[in-house]
Amino acid sequence: MISISVVGRLAQQPELQLLGDGSQVCEFTLLSSRHYYQQEITESVTFFCYGDVAEQICSTTVLGQEMSATGTQETRIYQSGQGERKKFVKYRLSWFRTGRRPYNADKPSPKGRAGIPSQAATEFKSERSHKSEFDTPMNHQKSDQRDVMF
């Protein structure tokens, strides 16, 4: 199994999509830049998740927001309409933590798109002093961390 941990910014606003069986999926891309011989190189990694986690990400994050994520690699190979064999790699989300919003982001409403209270409605003063309703891990037990594991 190949795992990856990424710290970056959201490349676009995550959107919730409904699948044919009624389940929900969210796909999002994180961008991270580095310098190599005085050139800035930007890399991207695409993650996906399902269900309540997908809804939570879509309702509490915005374009350009900092985010840390860990996932396991899933590779798909398919044949295009022109007969070309194509391959893509995405990562199934196993953990994430949201960070600072961009300076120019609109002020969040108390409720997110799916009616979930927005985590960003709270100021981020420091890692230790910040707590929100999203401080609970997926098993809904209280925690002092803002990590979400599933």
C-alpha positions as CSV (number, residue, x, y, z in Angstrom):
1,M,0.0,0.0,0.0
2,I,1.3,3.4,-0.9
3,S,0.4,6.3,1.4
4,I,1.0,10.0,1.0
5,S,0.9,13.0,3.4
6,V,0.4,16.4,1.8
7,V,0.3,20.0,3.2
8,G,-1.0,22.5,0.7
9,R,-3.8,24.8,-0.4
10,L,-7.1,23.8,-2.0
11,A,-6.9,24.3,-5.8
12,Q,-10.6,24.8,-6.2
13,Q,-13.8,24.9,-4.1
14,P,-14.6,21.2,-3.2
15,E,-18.1,20.2,-4.5
16,L,-20.3,17.4,-3.3
17,Q,-21.4,15.0,-6.0
18,L,-24.1,12.3,-5.8
19,L,-23.4,8.9,-7.2
20,G,-25.9,6.6,-8.9
21,D,-26.5,4.6,-5.6
22,G,-27.3,7.8,-3.7
23,S,-23.9,8.0,-1.9
24,Q,-21.9,11.2,-1.8
25,V,-18.4,11.8,-3.0
26,C,-16.0,14.8,-2.8
27,E,-12.9,15.1,-4.9
28,F,-10.4,17.9,-4.2
29,T,-6.9,18.9,-5.2
30,L,-4.1,20.2,-3.0
31,L,-1.4,22.4,-4.4
32,S,2.1,22.7,-2.9
33,S,5.0,24.8,-4.2
34,R,8.7,24.4,-3.8
35,H,11.8,26.1,-5.2
36,Y,14.2,24.3,-7.5
37,Y,17.2,26.2,-8.9
38,Q,15.5,29.5,-8.4
39,Q,12.3,28.4,-10.1
40,E,9.0,27.8,-8.3
41,I,7.5,24.4,-9.0
42,T,3.9,23.7,-8.1
43,E,2.8,20.1,-7.6
44,S,-0.8,18.8,-7.2
45,V,-2.3,15.8,-5.5
46,T,-6.0,14.7,-5.9
47,F,-7.9,13.2,-3.0
48,F,-11.4,11.7,-2.7
49,C,-13.7,10.7,0.1
50,Y,-17.3,9.6,0.6
51,G,-20.3,10.1,2.9
52,D,-20.2,12.4,5.9
53,V,-16.6,13.2,5.5
54,A,-17.2,14.4,2.0
55,E,-20.1,16.6,3.2
56,Q,-17.9,18.0,6.0
57,I,-15.1,18.9,3.7
58,C,-17.4,20.5,1.1
59,S,-19.3,22.6,3.7
60,T,-16.3,23.8,5.8
61,T,-13.5,24.6,3.3
62,V,-12.9,27.3,0.7
63,L,-10.6,27.8,-2.3
64,G,-7.1,28.5,-1.2
65,Q,-7.5,27.3,2.3
66,E,-4.5,25.5,3.9
67,M,-5.1,21.8,4.5
68,S,-3.1,18.7,5.5
69,A,-4.2,15.3,4.2
70,T,-3.1,11.7,4.2
71,G,-4.4,9.1,1.9
72,T,-3.7,5.7,0.2
73,Q,-3.0,5.5,-3.5
74,E,-5.6,4.1,-5.9
75,T,-4.6,3.7,-9.6
76,R,-7.2,3.3,-12.4
77,I,-6.4,2.2,-15.9
78,Y,-9.0,2.7,-18.7
79,Q,-9.3,2.9,-22.5
80,S,-10.3,6.2,-24.0
81,G,-12.8,6.6,-26.9
82,Q,-9.8,6.7,-29.3
83,G,-8.5,3.4,-28.0
84,E,-5.7,4.9,-25.9
85,R,-4.8,3.3,-22.6
86,K,-5.0,5.9,-19.9
87,K,-4.0,5.8,-16.3
88,F,-4.7,8.1,-13.4
89,V,-3.7,8.2,-9.7
90,K,-5.9,9.5,-6.9
91,Y,-5.6,9.1,-3.1
92,R,-8.4,7.9,-0.8
93,L,-8.5,10.3,2.1
94,S,-7.7,8.6,5.5
95,W,-7.0,11.8,7.6
96,F,-7.2,15.5,7.2
97,R,-6.8,18.8,9.1
98,T,-8.0,22.2,7.9
99,G,-5.9,25.3,8.4
100,R,-6.0,29.0,7.8
101,R,-8.3,30.4,5.2
102,P,-6.9,32.8,2.6
103,Y,-6.8,36.5,3.7
104,N,-9.3,37.5,1.0
105,A,-11.8,34.7,1.7
106,D,-15.4,35.8,2.4
107,K,-16.4,35.6,6.0
108,P,-18.1,32.3,6.6
109,S,-21.7,32.0,7.5
110,P,-22.5,30.2,10.8
111,K,-23.9,27.3,8.7
112,G,-22.0,25.6,5.9
113,R,-23.6,24.6,2.6
114,A,-25.0,21.4,4.0
115,G,-26.3,23.0,7.2
116,I,-23.2,22.0,9.2
117,P,-21.8,24.8,11.4
118,S,-18.7,26.2,9.7
119,Q,-15.4,25.6,11.4
120,A,-14.1,28.8,10.0
121,A,-16.6,30.8,12.0
122,T,-14.1,30.5,14.8
123,E,-10.8,32.5,14.8
124,F,-7.6,30.4,14.7
125,K,-5.5,31.9,17.5
126,S,-3.2,29.0,18.1
127,E,-3.2,25.2,17.7
128,R,-3.7,24.7,21.5
129,S,-6.3,27.3,22.2
130,H,-8.6,26.6,19.2
131,K,-11.5,24.2,19.7
132,S,-14.6,23.8,17.6
133,E,-17.4,21.3,17.0
134,F,-15.1,19.5,14.6
135,D,-12.6,18.5,17.4
136,T,-14.1,15.1,17.6
137,P,-12.7,12.1,15.7
138,M,-15.0,10.1,13.5
139,N,-16.1,7.9,16.4
140,H,-17.6,11.1,18.0
141,Q,-15.5,11.0,21.2
142,K,-14.1,14.2,22.6
143,S,-10.5,15.0,21.6
144,D,-8.1,17.9,22.1
145,Q,-6.9,17.8,18.5
146,R,-8.5,19.1,15.3
147,D,-7.5,16.0,13.4
148,V,-10.2,13.9,11.7
149,M,-9.4,10.2,11.2
150,F,-11.6,7.5,9.8
